[in-house]
Amino acid sequence: VDADPVALAHLRALAAGDGIAVAAGDPADPAGVLAAPELAGVIDLGQPCGVLLAGILSSVDAETARSAVAGYADALVPGSAVAICCVSYRDQQAGDEAAAAYKTVAGGTFYSHSRAAIEGFFKEAGLHLAQCGGSDVRAWWGPVSRTERPVSVLGGVGIVPLPSRRRMRPASRCWTGGRLRSPLPGWLCPIS
């Protein structure tokens, strides 16, 4: 899913095959994305599936990001997942300077979301954070330094809980095994 016609043309050229769809739309607009007719043939929203917001939320402000995560979560059935990752500057002034430079050079927008904000996106959407919660994505594949870097890519996976468990806290935030325990079929991957 992308709004850029050039990106869409590239995706359509690369994504030929069964089980793959390319749709025009704004990834920050869950209702519009999920209503795209191209997706109906490859994703059954009545079954657990996943939404991958990789880098998408770094292009929108915190309120829009929060609304997008909540919109996708509301449309998914229990057992589904929403995975996100965002660039995060520990020093907000450095993040603001990077955003200004990006706007000057590329003409686009960029937002640095803190760890607390990213975890809040999940919490406010009613999702249970899997494994370590909002964490440096480098740690998902193996051990990394516990020292937080000046700039990181922070992410997490939120699971749509059963209706009876929507108000419960996640049982554990510890990471074991160096990878996700149960990969989910049917991931929707908006890219930008």
N, C-alpha and C positions, 0 to 999 in steps of 0.2 A: 504494500500500500504506500503510495506516494502521491504528492500533489504536483511534482515537477514533471512536465511532459518529456524532457530529455531522460530523466531517471526512469520514467515509465517505459519509454522505448527501449532503453537498455535492459530493463528487467524482462520485458516481453521477449526480447531476443535471447536472453540467457535462460529463461525459465520454461522452456518448452518441455512438456511431459505431463503424464498423468499425476493427479494429486497436487498440482501446483497451479495457483491462480495469481494474477496480477490485477490489482484494482486501483483506479484513481480515487484519491480521497485524502482527507486531512487526518493523519494518525491521531491527532488530539481530539477528534470528533468520533467517539465510539459508536454512536447511533448511526452515523453516516457510513462508517467503515463496515460495521456488521450488517448493514442493509445492502451492501454491494452485491449485485446478482452474481458476480464472478466467484464470490466466496461460497455461495450456497452449494455449489457442486463439490467442494472439497472439505468444507467444515460443517459438521453437524453440531449446532449449538445446544442440542438436547443431550449430548454426550460430553463427558469431561474433555476439555481441550485446553490449550494454553495460548496466552498472548505474550509476545515478546516485544517490549518497548526498549530496544537497545539504542541508547543515545537520543531517542525522541524527546524525552522530557528535559534534556539540556537546552532545547530550542524554545521552551515555553516557560513562562513564569510559574511560581509555585502554585498559585490558585488554579491555573489551567491544568497543570500536571496532576494536582489532587483530583480535579474533576474528571480528567481522562481516566485515571486509574480506577476511580469509583464507577465510572460509566462502564468500563469493560467488566469489572467485578460483578456489577449488578446484572449483566447480561449472561453470565456464565453459570453453569450448574455446579453443585457441590463436587469437589474433587478436581475441579479445574484450577489452573494456576495463571498468575500474572507475574512475569519476570521483568524487572526494570534494571537499567544501569544508567548512571548519570555522572558527569564530570563534577568533581567537588574540590574546591579550593579551601584549604584550612584557613588561609588568610583571606577574608572577604575582600579586602582592598585589592589584593592580587587578582582575585576572580573578577572584580569590576574592571580592572585594567585590561585583563584578557578579553572580556566581553566587548570593551570599547575598541580594542585592536581588531577583533574579529569583525565587528560591524564596519570598521573602516576598510579593511582588506576584502572581506567577502560580501559585505552588505547584508549579512544575516544577523539573527539574534542568538545570544548565548546566555545561559543562566547557570550559576554555580549553586547547586542544592546541597545543603549540609546533610550529614548523617541523620540528624534528628528530623529534618524535613522529609527525607526519603522514607524513613521508618514511619513517619506520620502519614505519608501517602497510602501505605498499606493499612495502617490502623484505622484511618478515617473511612476507608473503603470496606472495612469489616473483614479484611483478609488476615489469615494467620501466617506470620512470618515463618518460613521453613529454615531449618538449620541455624545459622549464626545471625539471622536478621540482616540488617543493612551492614554490609561489610565490603572491604576492598576485594574486588572480583579476582585479583591475582591469587588470593588465598583459596579460591574455589578449586584450584588445580594442584596445590601443594603448599608447603610451608613458606611463609614470607616473613619478613621482618615485622615485628609488632609495632615498630615506630611508624607513626602516621607520616606520610609524605606530604609535602606542601600542596601537591595536586594528586588526586586519586580518582579512579573510576570506582564509584561505590554502587552496589546493587544488592538485590535481594529477590527472593521468590516468595510470593504470597499465595496461599492456598485458599480457595473458596470453601469454607467449612460447611458441614452439615447444618441444616437450619437450627437444630437443637444446640449446636456448639458455637453459634455466631458470637456469643458474648463471652466465651471462655478465652483465657490467655493461652498462647502456645505453650505446650508442655516443656519444650526444651529449646534453647538457643545455641546449643553446643554443636560443633561441626565434627563429624567423624568420617573417616574413610576417604576424604579428599575429593568426593564427587557426589552428585545428587543421588539419592537412594532409588527413586522411581521416575525415570523419564516419562513424560506424558506424550501420547500421540496427538496429532492434530494441532500443532502450534501455529498460531497466526503471527506473522512477523512484519509489523509495519516498519518501514525503514525510511530514513530521510537523509 
